[in-house]
Structure formats: C-alpha cells, structure tokens
C-alpha cells in the first residue's frame, strides 16, 4: 500500500496539506475566506474603503471639497456652437488688431513698430545684419522670426524708413531678397528725425514682461498714406 502511494506521489504530508491538517487552509476553507473578503469589499467594510474614511484616499486628500459636475445640470452644460462662435470672434479681432491692420496714429503694424524700436536700440550709425535685427526683435514680437524677416524686407523695399545694403529683391519683378544673413540695414536719417521721440512715447510691457515697447510711435509724417499696408506679418 505504501509502495503504491509512493509510486503515484501520494504521501501523508500531501494528504495533510490538502485536508488542511498542516495548519493551512484547505480548498474549501480558502473558498469561504475569499467569499468573505469579497462580500466585505462590496459592503464597504474592508479597511480603507469605509464611508467617510478620507485619510487613505489620495484623491480626496489632494482635492478637498471636490464634487463631480452633474451632467444633467443646465448651468454646467456648454454648447459647442456658442463656444466656437465666441472663440472665433476673439481670435479674429486679435489677428486684425495685433497683426494685420496698421494703427491710425503712426501708420505701423505691431511687427513694423517693433522692428523700428529694435533698430533704434541697436543703432550706432552702422549697418546691422538683418538676421541680428530679427533676433533682437523677437524680444518684442512673439510670432516667430519668419514674420519679422518678411516685414523687415517689405519696409526696406519701400526705401523710406530703412537704408539697405545687399540684395533686397524687387517688388516689380517679384524677385525675393537674399537670406537674412547676407543683407544688412540701418535706420534712415528720415526715420531718425520723424519717427522717434522718447519724451512723448507711451510704453507698455512686452509679451513676456521683460522689456518695454512703444504702444505707438510719435511719427511726424503720414506713414499710412505713404506706405499703405499689405499681407499679414
């Protein structure tokens, strides 16, 4: 009998472990224990799941007084059509006022005003690389170097406020200007005499609050009639 049990791997120890005689739970007792734990978790009696026990809940601890929104509450419902309508009007007015339309007081778009302001700060009577002017203007203009470079080329091609040096293209043939690292510019004598006056200039903080820029320049010449306006810098 013992030989047969050893042959098939059945010993008294294995029988005792199956019946729970070695101090551990047998299969039937384990099933009962799991059922008890499950019922305790479902009823909220398990540790850490008691109603009102907020100390062990990290979400409740980090967000005191948080209440989820009721989707049936009319005040919490936002209609997408109305939201897009308001957002589009805000964005359109921002584009028109901050990028596309010249100010009636000085005839300059914001990017043009910032370019002239940067060139005035850099002015020492000598030519500066356009790439250097573009990088300096980025302290005031948050819309990227490409828009600044295009606006500067347009100002230079009109040959009024900026003296140019190098290949600046041709507005009659449509030829583009050379790369910013190859062309140079400086403020013209006309611009120095008619555009700037620190005593009568109103200032505001730049987009990041690190510098001051003019709200408008005290231009003593009708630039809006002389230059016109085109494109979106």
Secondary structure, DSSP 8 states (H G I E B T S, - for coil): -HHHHHHTT--HHHHHHHHTTTSS--HHHHHHHHHHHHHHHHHT-STT-STT--TT-HHHHHSTT-----TT-GGG---HHHHHHHHHHHHHHHHIIIIIS--TTT---HHHHHHHHHHHHH-SSS-EEHHHHHHHHTTT--S-HHHHHHHHHHHHHTTSSEEEES---BTTTTB----TTT-EEEE-HHHHHHT--GGG-EEEE-TTSSSEEEEE---SS-HHHHH---S--
